Amino acid sequence: MHSFGYRANALLTFAVTILALMCAMASFSDNLSHPSPSSNVQVLLNINWFQNGNDAGNSGNDEC
């Protein structure tokens, strides 16, 4: 029978091999794609500040 060390080594080797294959496939697919990015960004600044109804005698008191 194989010991725990041999089985752990085989499992770790298998996992690293699968990870390497996944990385290679991702890299290969990145090399095949030819992206043509384009974007259209529009920023609207519409800021409505709260205003006190009595602007004439503004004493700095913002309590209602």
PDB file of N, H, CA, C and O in Angstrom:
ATOM      1  N   MET A   1       0.849  -1.188   0.000  1.00  0.00           N
ATOM      2  CA  MET A   1       0.000   0.000   0.000  1.00  0.00           C
ATOM      3  C   MET A   1       0.888   1.243   0.000  1.00  0.00           C
ATOM      4  O   MET A   1       2.024   1.235   0.475  1.00  0.00           O
ATOM      5  N   HIS A   2       0.331   2.278  -0.539  1.00  0.00           N
ATOM      6  H   HIS A   2      -0.592   2.285  -0.925  1.00  0.00           H
ATOM      7  CA  HIS A   2       1.053   3.541  -0.570  1.00  0.00           C
ATOM      8  C   HIS A   2       0.786   4.311   0.720  1.00  0.00           C
ATOM      9  O   HIS A   2      -0.314   4.270   1.271  1.00  0.00           O
ATOM     10  N   SER A   3       1.788   4.994   1.175  1.00  0.00           N
ATOM     11  H   SER A   3       2.682   5.027   0.727  1.00  0.00           H
ATOM     12  CA  SER A   3       1.634   5.744   2.413  1.00  0.00           C
ATOM     13  C   SER A   3       0.927   7.071   2.124  1.00  0.00           C
ATOM     14  O   SER A   3       0.676   7.441   0.977  1.00  0.00           O
ATOM     15  N   PHE A   4       0.621   7.764   3.219  1.00  0.00           N
ATOM     16  H   PHE A   4       0.825   7.463   4.151  1.00  0.00           H
ATOM     17  CA  PHE A   4      -0.067   9.057   3.107  1.00  0.00           C
ATOM     18  C   PHE A   4       0.778  10.053   2.319  1.00  0.00           C
ATOM     19  O   PHE A   4       0.239  10.849   1.551  1.00  0.00           O
ATOM     20  N   GLY A   5       2.090  10.017   2.500  1.00  0.00           N
ATOM     21  H   GLY A   5       2.528   9.371   3.124  1.00  0.00           H
ATOM     22  CA  GLY A   5       2.980  10.943   1.796  1.00  0.00           C
ATOM     23  C   GLY A   5       2.927  10.769   0.294  1.00  0.00           C
ATOM     24  O   GLY A   5       2.909  11.753  -0.445  1.00  0.00           O
ATOM     25  N   TYR A   6       2.902   9.516  -0.172  1.00  0.00           N
ATOM     26  H   TYR A   6       2.917   8.717   0.428  1.00  0.00           H
ATOM     27  CA  TYR A   6       2.830   9.262  -1.607  1.00  0.00           C
ATOM     28  C   TYR A   6       1.496   9.755  -2.176  1.00  0.00           C
ATOM     29  O   TYR A   6       1.457  10.354  -3.251  1.00  0.00           O
ATOM     30  N   ARG A   7       0.418   9.502  -1.456  1.00  0.00           N
ATOM     31  H   ARG A   7       0.449   9.016  -0.582  1.00  0.00           H
ATOM     32  CA  ARG A   7      -0.899   9.936  -1.936  1.00  0.00           C
ATOM     33  C   ARG A   7      -1.027  11.448  -1.931  1.00  0.00           C
ATOM     34  O   ARG A   7      -1.594  12.018  -2.864  1.00  0.00           O
ATOM     35  N   ALA A   8      -0.514  12.112  -0.906  1.00  0.00           N
ATOM     36  H   ALA A   8      -0.053  11.649  -0.148  1.00  0.00           H
ATOM     37  CA  ALA A   8      -0.556  13.566  -0.848  1.00  0.00           C
ATOM     38  C   ALA A   8       0.291  14.167  -1.968  1.00  0.00           C
ATOM     39  O   ALA A   8      -0.107  15.156  -2.584  1.00  0.00           O
ATOM     40  N   ASN A   9       1.447  13.579  -2.232  1.00  0.00           N
ATOM     41  H   ASN A   9       1.770  12.775  -1.732  1.00  0.00           H
ATOM     42  CA  ASN A   9       2.304  14.049  -3.311  1.00  0.00           C
ATOM     43  C   ASN A   9       1.601  13.902  -4.659  1.00  0.00           C
ATOM     44  O   ASN A   9       1.656  14.814  -5.484  1.00  0.00           O
ATOM     45  N   ALA A  10       0.954  12.787  -4.887  1.00  0.00           N
ATOM     46  H   ALA A  10       0.909  12.046  -4.217  1.00  0.00           H
ATOM     47  CA  ALA A  10       0.246  12.573  -6.144  1.00  0.00           C
ATOM     48  C   ALA A  10      -0.903  13.563  -6.296  1.00  0.00           C
ATOM     49  O   ALA A  10      -1.117  14.115  -7.375  1.00  0.00           O
ATOM     50  N   LEU A  11      -1.636  13.784  -5.218  1.00  0.00           N
ATOM     51  H   LEU A  11      -1.462  13.336  -4.341  1.00  0.00           H
ATOM     52  CA  LEU A  11      -2.764  14.720  -5.279  1.00  0.00           C
ATOM     53  C   LEU A  11      -2.281  16.148  -5.515  1.00  0.00           C
ATOM     54  O   LEU A  11      -2.867  16.879  -6.314  1.00  0.00           O
ATOM     55  N   LEU A  12      -1.225  16.543  -4.830  1.00  0.00           N
ATOM     56  H   LEU A  12      -0.748  15.949  -4.182  1.00  0.00           H
ATOM     57  CA  LEU A  12      -0.676  17.886  -5.011  1.00  0.00           C
ATOM     58  C   LEU A  12      -0.134  18.067  -6.434  1.00  0.00           C
ATOM     59  O   LEU A  12      -0.334  19.115  -7.048  1.00  0.00           O
ATOM     60  N   THR A  13       0.544  17.057  -6.947  1.00  0.00           N
ATOM     61  H   THR A  13       0.707  16.206  -6.448  1.00  0.00           H
ATOM     62  CA  THR A  13       1.068  17.129  -8.314  1.00  0.00           C
ATOM     63  C   THR A  13      -0.066  17.232  -9.320  1.00  0.00           C
ATOM     64  O   THR A  13       0.017  18.002 -10.276  1.00  0.00           O
ATOM     65  N   PHE A  14      -1.120  16.465  -9.110  1.00  0.00           N
ATOM     66  H   PHE A  14      -1.188  15.839  -8.333  1.00  0.00           H
ATOM     67  CA  PHE A  14      -2.276  16.510  -9.999  1.00  0.00           C
ATOM     68  C   PHE A  14      -2.935  17.888  -9.952  1.00  0.00           C
ATOM     69  O   PHE A  14      -3.295  18.436 -10.995  1.00  0.00           O
ATOM     70  N   ALA A  15      -3.096  18.452  -8.754  1.00  0.00           N
ATOM     71  H   ALA A  15      -2.804  18.007  -7.907  1.00  0.00           H
ATOM     72  CA  ALA A  15      -3.737  19.759  -8.616  1.00  0.00           C
ATOM     73  C   ALA A  15      -2.901  20.849  -9.284  1.00  0.00           C
ATOM     74  O   ALA A  15      -3.451  21.723  -9.954  1.00  0.00           O
ATOM     75  N   VAL A  16      -1.591  20.808  -9.110  1.00  0.00           N
ATOM     76  H   VAL A  16      -1.144  20.098  -8.566  1.00  0.00           H
ATOM     77  CA  VAL A  16      -0.721  21.813  -9.726  1.00  0.00           C
ATOM     78  C   VAL A  16      -0.728  21.661 -11.241  1.00  0.00           C
ATOM     79  O   VAL A  16      -0.676  22.657 -11.962  1.00  0.00           O
ATOM     80  N   THR A  17      -0.792  20.430 -11.732  1.00  0.00           N
ATOM     81  H   THR A  17      -0.835  19.620 -11.146  1.00  0.00           H
ATOM     82  CA  THR A  17      -0.851  20.200 -13.175  1.00  0.00           C
ATOM     83  C   THR A  17      -2.144  20.760 -13.757  1.00  0.00           C
ATOM     84  O   THR A  17      -2.120  21.398 -14.809  1.00  0.00           O
ATOM     85  N   ILE A  18      -3.263  20.532 -13.093  1.00  0.00           N
ATOM     86  H   ILE A  18      -3.282  20.013 -12.238  1.00  0.00           H
ATOM     87  CA  ILE A  18      -4.541  21.064 -13.564  1.00  0.00           C
ATOM     88  C   ILE A  18      -4.519  22.591 -13.534  1.00  0.00           C
ATOM     89  O   ILE A  18      -5.006  23.236 -14.463  1.00  0.00           O
ATOM     90  N   LEU A  19      -3.956  23.170 -12.475  1.00  0.00           N
ATOM     91  H   LEU A  19      -3.561  22.645 -11.721  1.00  0.00           H
ATOM     92  CA  LEU A  19      -3.850  24.628 -12.389  1.00  0.00           C
ATOM     93  C   LEU A  19      -2.977  25.179 -13.508  1.00  0.00           C
ATOM     94  O   LEU A  19      -3.301  26.215 -14.088  1.00  0.00           O
ATOM     95  N   ALA A  20      -1.881  24.506 -13.819  1.00  0.00           N
ATOM     96  H   ALA A  20      -1.618  23.664 -13.347  1.00  0.00           H
ATOM     97  CA  ALA A  20      -1.005  24.955 -14.904  1.00  0.00           C
ATOM     98  C   ALA A  20      -1.720  24.869 -16.250  1.00  0.00           C
ATOM     99  O   ALA A  20      -1.568  25.756 -17.090  1.00  0.00           O
ATOM    100  N   LEU A  21      -2.496  23.807 -16.459  1.00  0.00           N
ATOM    101  H   LEU A  21      -2.619  23.086 -15.777  1.00  0.00           H
ATOM    102  CA  LEU A  21      -3.262  23.693 -17.704  1.00  0.00           C
ATOM    103  C   LEU A  21      -4.310  24.802 -17.817  1.00  0.00           C
ATOM    104  O   LEU A  21      -4.516  25.357 -18.896  1.00  0.00           O
ATOM    105  N   MET A  22      -4.967  25.120 -16.707  1.00  0.00           N
ATOM    106  H   MET A  22      -4.800  24.669 -15.830  1.00  0.00           H
ATOM    107  CA  MET A  22      -5.962  26.195 -16.731  1.00  0.00           C
ATOM    108  C   MET A  22      -5.304  27.535 -17.033  1.00  0.00           C
ATOM    109  O   MET A  22      -5.848  28.334 -17.795  1.00  0.00           O
ATOM    110  N   CYS A  23      -4.141  27.787 -16.445  1.00  0.00           N
ATOM    111  H   CYS A  23      -3.699  27.138 -15.826  1.00  0.00           H
ATOM    112  CA  CYS A  23      -3.409  29.036 -16.712  1.00  0.00           C
ATOM    113  C   CYS A  23      -2.967  29.101 -18.171  1.00  0.00           C
ATOM    114  O   CYS A  23      -3.045  30.158 -18.797  1.00  0.00           O
ATOM    115  N   ALA A  24      -2.506  27.987 -18.709  1.00  0.00           N
ATOM    116  H   ALA A  24      -2.442  27.128 -18.201  1.00  0.00           H
ATOM    117  CA  ALA A  24      -2.076  27.957 -20.109  1.00  0.00           C
ATOM    118  C   ALA A  24      -3.252  28.204 -21.045  1.00  0.00           C
ATOM    119  O   ALA A  24      -3.119  28.933 -22.029  1.00  0.00           O
ATOM    120  N   MET A  25      -4.401  27.604 -20.747  1.00  0.00           N
ATOM    121  H   MET A  25      -4.509  27.012 -19.949  1.00  0.00           H
ATOM    122  CA  MET A  25      -5.581  27.824 -21.582  1.00  0.00           C
ATOM    123  C   MET A  25      -6.041  29.275 -21.508  1.00  0.00           C
ATOM    124  O   MET A  25      -6.438  29.845 -22.525  1.00  0.00           O
ATOM    125  N   ALA A  26      -5.994  29.880 -20.330  1.00  0.00           N
ATOM    126  H   ALA A  26      -5.671  29.418 -19.504  1.00  0.00           H
ATOM    127  CA  ALA A  26      -6.386  31.284 -20.191  1.00  0.00           C
ATOM    128  C   ALA A  26      -5.426  32.188 -20.952  1.00  0.00           C
ATOM    129  O   ALA A  26      -5.857  33.135 -21.611  1.00  0.00           O
ATOM    130  N   SER A  27      -4.139  31.909 -20.868  1.00  0.00           N
ATOM    131  H   SER A  27      -3.789  31.140 -20.332  1.00  0.00           H
ATOM    132  CA  SER A  27      -3.152  32.708 -21.591  1.00  0.00           C
ATOM    133  C   SER A  27      -3.332  32.555 -23.096  1.00  0.00           C
ATOM    134  O   SER A  27      -3.221  33.530 -23.840  1.00  0.00           O
ATOM    135  N   PHE A  28      -3.606  31.347 -23.541  1.00  0.00           N
ATOM    136  H   PHE A  28      -3.696  30.555 -22.937  1.00  0.00           H
ATOM    137  CA  PHE A  28      -3.811  31.095 -24.971  1.00  0.00           C
ATOM    138  C   PHE A  28      -5.050  31.819 -25.474  1.00  0.00           C
ATOM    139  O   PHE A  28      -5.032  32.389 -26.565  1.00  0.00           O
ATOM    140  N   SER A  29      -6.118  31.803 -24.697  1.00  0.00           N
ATOM    141  H   SER A  29      -6.132  31.339 -23.811  1.00  0.00           H
ATOM    142  CA  SER A  29      -7.339  32.487 -25.129  1.00  0.00           C
ATOM    143  C   SER A  29      -7.160  34.007 -25.106  1.00  0.00           C
ATOM    144  O   SER A  29      -7.779  34.708 -25.906  1.00  0.00           O
ATOM    145  N   ASP A  30      -6.319  34.529 -24.197  1.00  0.00           N
ATOM    146  H   ASP A  30      -5.816  33.959 -23.547  1.00  0.00           H
ATOM    147  CA  ASP A  30      -6.026  35.968 -24.191  1.00  0.00           C
ATOM    148  C   ASP A  30      -5.257  36.361 -25.438  1.00  0.00           C
ATOM    149  O   ASP A  30      -5.467  37.448 -25.976  1.00  0.00           O
ATOM    150  N   ASN A  31      -4.375  35.500 -25.903  1.00  0.00           N
ATOM    151  H   ASN A  31      -4.204  34.617 -25.466  1.00  0.00           H
ATOM    152  CA  ASN A  31      -3.603  35.808 -27.106  1.00  0.00           C
ATOM    153  C   ASN A  31      -4.453  35.737 -28.364  1.00  0.00           C
ATOM    154  O   ASN A  31      -4.115  36.376 -29.360  1.00  0.00           O
ATOM    155  N   LEU A  32      -5.533  34.989 -28.351  1.00  0.00           N
ATOM    156  H   LEU A  32      -5.807  34.470 -27.541  1.00  0.00           H
ATOM    157  CA  LEU A  32      -6.391  34.874 -29.529  1.00  0.00           C
ATOM    158  C   LEU A  32      -7.382  36.023 -29.644  1.00  0.00           C
ATOM    159  O   LEU A  32      -7.849  36.319 -30.744  1.00  0.00           O
ATOM    160  N   SER A  33      -7.708  36.666 -28.556  1.00  0.00           N
ATOM    161  H   SER A  33      -7.329  36.425 -27.662  1.00  0.00           H
ATOM    162  CA  SER A  33      -8.718  37.722 -28.613  1.00  0.00           C
ATOM    163  C   SER A  33      -8.090  39.036 -29.051  1.00  0.00           C
ATOM    164  O   SER A  33      -6.961  39.360 -28.681  1.00  0.00           O
ATOM    165  N   HIS A  34      -8.835  39.772 -29.835  1.00  0.00           N
ATOM    166  H   HIS A  34      -9.751  39.509 -30.135  1.00  0.00           H
ATOM    167  CA  HIS A  34      -8.402  41.087 -30.302  1.00  0.00           C
ATOM    168  C   HIS A  34      -9.460  42.100 -29.893  1.00  0.00           C
ATOM    169  O   HIS A  34     -10.355  42.414 -30.678  1.00  0.00           O
ATOM    170  N   PRO A  35      -9.365  42.606 -28.688  1.00  0.00           N
ATOM    171  CA  PRO A  35     -10.403  43.525 -28.220  1.00  0.00           C
ATOM    172  C   PRO A  35     -10.291  44.887 -28.900  1.00  0.00           C
ATOM    173  O   PRO A  35      -9.201  45.361 -29.222  1.00  0.00           O
ATOM    174  N   SER A  36     -11.438  45.487 -29.103  1.00  0.00           N
ATOM    175  H   SER A  36     -12.323  45.102 -28.842  1.00  0.00           H
ATOM    176  CA  SER A  36     -11.468  46.856 -29.621  1.00  0.00           C
ATOM    177  C   SER A  36     -12.342  47.672 -28.675  1.00  0.00           C
ATOM    178  O   SER A  36     -13.521  47.903 -28.942  1.00  0.00           O
ATOM    179  N   PRO A  37     -11.752  48.099 -27.575  1.00  0.00           N
ATOM    180  CA  PRO A  37     -12.558  48.791 -26.574  1.00  0.00           C
ATOM    181  C   PRO A  37     -12.977  50.180 -27.039  1.00  0.00           C
ATOM    182  O   PRO A  37     -12.216  50.903 -27.682  1.00  0.00           O
ATOM    183  N   SER A  38     -14.190  50.518 -26.697  1.00  0.00           N
ATOM    184  H   SER A  38     -14.808  49.930 -26.175  1.00  0.00           H
ATOM    185  CA  SER A  38     -14.681  51.872 -26.936  1.00  0.00           C
ATOM    186  C   SER A  38     -15.661  52.195 -25.822  1.00  0.00           C
ATOM    187  O   SER A  38     -16.409  51.336 -25.353  1.00  0.00           O
ATOM    188  N   SER A  39     -15.638  53.422 -25.424  1.00  0.00           N
ATOM    189  H   SER A  39     -15.031  54.119 -25.806  1.00  0.00           H
ATOM    190  CA  SER A  39     -16.536  53.822 -24.349  1.00  0.00           C
ATOM    191  C   SER A  39     -17.015  55.239 -24.592  1.00  0.00           C
ATOM    192  O   SER A  39     -16.359  56.037 -25.262  1.00  0.00           O
ATOM    193  N   ASN A  40     -18.166  55.526 -24.036  1.00  0.00           N
ATOM    194  H   ASN A  40     -18.700  54.878 -23.492  1.00  0.00           H
ATOM    195  CA  ASN A  40     -18.746  56.851 -24.114  1.00  0.00           C
ATOM    196  C   ASN A  40     -19.224  57.197 -22.714  1.00  0.00           C
ATOM    197  O   ASN A  40     -20.198  56.627 -22.222  1.00  0.00           O
ATOM    198  N   VAL A  41     -18.534  58.133 -22.075  1.00  0.00           N
ATOM    199  H   VAL A  41     -17.743  58.596 -22.474  1.00  0.00           H
ATOM    200  CA  VAL A  41     -18.842  58.486 -20.698  1.00  0.00           C
ATOM    201  C   VAL A  41     -19.358  59.912 -20.671  1.00  0.00           C
ATOM    202  O   VAL A  41     -18.756  60.821 -21.241  1.00  0.00           O
ATOM    203  N   GLN A  42     -20.482  60.087 -20.000  1.00  0.00           N
ATOM    204  H   GLN A  42     -20.972  59.348 -19.536  1.00  0.00           H
ATOM    205  CA  GLN A  42     -21.056  61.421 -19.864  1.00  0.00           C
ATOM    206  C   GLN A  42     -21.329  61.655 -18.385  1.00  0.00           C
ATOM    207  O   GLN A  42     -22.020  60.868 -17.737  1.00  0.00           O
ATOM    208  N   VAL A  43     -20.783  62.739 -17.860  1.00  0.00           N
ATOM    209  H   VAL A  43     -20.222  63.378 -18.386  1.00  0.00           H
ATOM    210  CA  VAL A  43     -20.951  63.071 -16.454  1.00  0.00           C
ATOM    211  C   VAL A  43     -21.797  64.326 -16.361  1.00  0.00           C
ATOM    212  O   VAL A  43     -21.461  65.362 -16.935  1.00  0.00           O
ATOM    213  N   LEU A  44     -22.885  64.223 -15.639  1.00  0.00           N
ATOM    214  H   LEU A  44     -23.158  63.382 -15.173  1.00  0.00           H
ATOM    215  CA  LEU A  44     -23.762  65.371 -15.446  1.00  0.00           C
ATOM    216  C   LEU A  44     -23.659  65.824 -14.004  1.00  0.00           C
ATOM    217  O   LEU A  44     -23.876  65.038 -13.081  1.00  0.00           O
ATOM    218  N   LEU A  45     -23.331  67.080 -13.811  1.00  0.00           N
ATOM    219  H   LEU A  45     -23.155  67.719 -14.561  1.00  0.00           H
ATOM    220  CA  LEU A  45     -23.238  67.625 -12.466  1.00  0.00           C
ATOM    221  C   LEU A  45     -24.483  68.459 -12.211  1.00  0.00           C
ATOM    222  O   LEU A  45     -24.592  69.602 -12.654  1.00  0.00           O
ATOM    223  N   ASN A  46     -25.398  67.868 -11.500  1.00  0.00           N
ATOM    224  H   ASN A  46     -25.309  66.939 -11.140  1.00  0.00           H
ATOM    225  CA  ASN A  46     -26.633  68.563 -11.157  1.00  0.00           C
ATOM    226  C   ASN A  46     -26.775  68.477  -9.645  1.00  0.00           C
ATOM    227  O   ASN A  46     -27.349  67.524  -9.117  1.00  0.00           O
ATOM    228  N   ILE A  47     -26.247  69.479  -8.958  1.00  0.00           N
ATOM    229  H   ILE A  47     -25.781  70.253  -9.387  1.00  0.00           H
ATOM    230  CA  ILE A  47     -26.235  69.471  -7.495  1.00  0.00           C
ATOM    231  C   ILE A  47     -27.276  70.460  -7.009  1.00  0.00           C
ATOM    232  O   ILE A  47     -27.198  71.655  -7.294  1.00  0.00           O
ATOM    233  N   ASN A  48     -28.233  69.959  -6.286  1.00  0.00           N
ATOM    234  H   ASN A  48     -28.296  68.989  -6.054  1.00  0.00           H
ATOM    235  CA  ASN A  48     -29.258  70.816  -5.703  1.00  0.00           C
ATOM    236  C   ASN A  48     -28.993  70.912  -4.208  1.00  0.00           C
ATOM    237  O   ASN A  48     -29.207  69.952  -3.468  1.00  0.00           O
ATOM    238  N   TRP A  49     -28.531  72.062  -3.773  1.00  0.00           N
ATOM    239  H   TRP A  49     -28.357  72.843  -4.374  1.00  0.00           H
ATOM    240  CA  TRP A  49     -28.228  72.270  -2.368  1.00  0.00           C
ATOM    241  C   TRP A  49     -29.513  72.649  -1.636  1.00  0.00           C
ATOM    242  O   TRP A  49     -30.371  73.343  -2.181  1.00  0.00           O
ATOM    243  N   PHE A  50     -29.630  72.185  -0.401  1.00  0.00           N
ATOM    244  H   PHE A  50     -28.933  71.621   0.042  1.00  0.00           H
ATOM    245  CA  PHE A  50     -30.752  72.607   0.429  1.00  0.00           C
ATOM    246  C   PHE A  50     -30.570  74.077   0.779  1.00  0.00           C
ATOM    247  O   PHE A  50     -29.492  74.493   1.203  1.00  0.00           O
ATOM    248  N   GLN A  51     -31.604  74.842   0.602  1.00  0.00           N
ATOM    249  H   GLN A  51     -32.479  74.503   0.257  1.00  0.00           H
ATOM    250  CA  GLN A  51     -31.514  76.268   0.865  1.00  0.00           C
ATOM    251  C   GLN A  51     -32.545  76.661   1.901  1.00  0.00           C
ATOM    252  O   GLN A  51     -33.650  76.121   1.956  1.00  0.00           O
ATOM    253  N   ASN A  52     -32.147  77.620   2.719  1.00  0.00           N
ATOM    254  H   ASN A  52     -31.250  78.059   2.674  1.00  0.00           H
ATOM    255  CA  ASN A  52     -33.043  78.149   3.738  1.00  0.00           C
ATOM    256  C   ASN A  52     -34.032  79.092   3.065  1.00  0.00           C
ATOM    257  O   ASN A  52     -33.653  79.866   2.186  1.00  0.00           O
ATOM    258  N   GLY A  53     -35.293  79.032   3.470  1.00  0.00           N
ATOM    259  H   GLY A  53     -35.601  78.403   4.184  1.00  0.00           H
ATOM    260  CA  GLY A  53     -36.302  79.889   2.880  1.00  0.00           C
ATOM    261  C   GLY A  53     -36.078  81.353   3.192  1.00  0.00           C
ATOM    262  O   GLY A  53     -36.534  82.213   2.438  1.00  0.00           O
ATOM    263  N   ASN A  54     -35.390  81.665   4.279  1.00  0.00           N
ATOM    264  H   ASN A  54     -35.019  80.967   4.891  1.00  0.00           H
ATOM    265  CA  ASN A  54     -35.164  83.051   4.678  1.00  0.00           C
ATOM    266  C   ASN A  54     -33.684  83.371   4.472  1.00  0.00           C
ATOM    267  O   ASN A  54     -32.878  83.233   5.392  1.00  0.00           O
ATOM    268  N   ASP A  55     -33.332  83.802   3.254  1.00  0.00           N
ATOM    269  H   ASP A  55     -33.987  83.914   2.506  1.00  0.00           H
ATOM    270  CA  ASP A  55     -31.937  84.094   2.951  1.00  0.00           C
ATOM    271  C   ASP A  55     -31.511  85.457   3.454  1.00  0.00           C
ATOM    272  O   ASP A  55     -30.314  85.716   3.577  1.00  0.00           O
ATOM    273  N   ALA A  56     -32.484  86.362   3.756  1.00  0.00           N
ATOM    274  H   ALA A  56     -33.457  86.151   3.656  1.00  0.00           H
ATOM    275  CA  ALA A  56     -32.135  87.730   4.113  1.00  0.00           C
ATOM    276  C   ALA A  56     -31.459  87.773   5.483  1.00  0.00           C
ATOM    277  O   ALA A  56     -30.438  88.446   5.632  1.00  0.00           O
ATOM    278  N   GLY A  57     -31.996  87.076   6.486  1.00  0.00           N
ATOM    279  H   GLY A  57     -32.824  86.529   6.364  1.00  0.00           H
ATOM    280  CA  GLY A  57     -31.433  87.140   7.816  1.00  0.00           C
ATOM    281  C   GLY A  57     -30.788  85.827   8.213  1.00  0.00           C
ATOM    282  O   GLY A  57     -31.162  85.236   9.227  1.00  0.00           O
ATOM    283  N   ASN A  58     -29.845  85.371   7.448  1.00  0.00           N
ATOM    284  H   ASN A  58     -29.542  85.851   6.625  1.00  0.00           H
ATOM    285  CA  ASN A  58     -29.183  84.095   7.721  1.00  0.00           C
ATOM    286  C   ASN A  58     -28.231  84.269   8.907  1.00  0.00           C
ATOM    287  O   ASN A  58     -27.203  84.936   8.794  1.00  0.00           O
ATOM    288  N   SER A  59     -28.580  83.668  10.033  1.00  0.00           N
ATOM    289  H   SER A  59     -29.415  83.126  10.125  1.00  0.00           H
ATOM    290  CA  SER A  59     -27.769  83.822  11.243  1.00  0.00           C
ATOM    291  C   SER A  59     -26.883  82.600  11.489  1.00  0.00           C
ATOM    292  O   SER A  59     -26.200  82.541  12.511  1.00  0.00           O
ATOM    293  N   GLY A  60     -26.879  81.633  10.586  1.00  0.00           N
ATOM    294  H   GLY A  60     -27.434  81.681   9.756  1.00  0.00           H
ATOM    295  CA  GLY A  60     -26.076  80.448  10.776  1.00  0.00           C
ATOM    296  C   GLY A  60     -26.781  79.369  11.560  1.00  0.00           C
ATOM    297  O   GLY A  60     -26.209  78.304  11.789  1.00  0.00           O
ATOM    298  N   ASN A  61     -28.018  79.618  11.980  1.00  0.00           N
ATOM    299  H   ASN A  61     -28.482  80.484  11.793  1.00  0.00           H
ATOM    300  CA  ASN A  61     -28.785  78.640  12.740  1.00  0.00           C
ATOM    301  C   ASN A  61     -29.509  77.732  11.744  1.00  0.00           C
ATOM    302  O   ASN A  61     -30.375  78.194  11.001  1.00  0.00           O
ATOM    303  N   ASP A  62     -29.157  76.443  11.725  1.00  0.00           N
ATOM    304  H   ASP A  62     -28.454  76.068  12.329  1.00  0.00           H
ATOM    305  CA  ASP A  62     -29.804  75.535  10.796  1.00  0.00           C
ATOM    306  C   ASP A  62     -30.856  74.668  11.477  1.00  0.00           C
ATOM    307  O   ASP A  62     -31.296  73.663  10.918  1.00  0.00           O
ATOM    308  N   GLU A  63     -31.254  75.050  12.669  1.00  0.00           N
ATOM    309  H   GLU A  63     -30.896  75.866  13.124  1.00  0.00           H
ATOM    310  CA  GLU A  63     -32.318  74.334  13.358  1.00  0.00           C
ATOM    311  C   GLU A  63     -33.666  74.738  12.776  1.00  0.00           C
ATOM    312  O   GLU A  63     -33.860  75.888  12.383  1.00  0.00           O
ATOM    313  N   CYS A  64     -34.588  73.795  12.724  1.00  0.00           N
ATOM    314  H   CYS A  64     -34.431  72.860  13.043  1.00  0.00           H
ATOM    315  CA  CYS A  64     -35.923  74.094  12.205  1.00  0.00           C
ATOM    316  C   CYS A  64     -36.788  74.707  13.284  1.00  0.00           C
ATOM    317  O   CYS A  64     -37.950  75.028  13.035  1.00  0.00           O
TER     318      CYS A  64
END
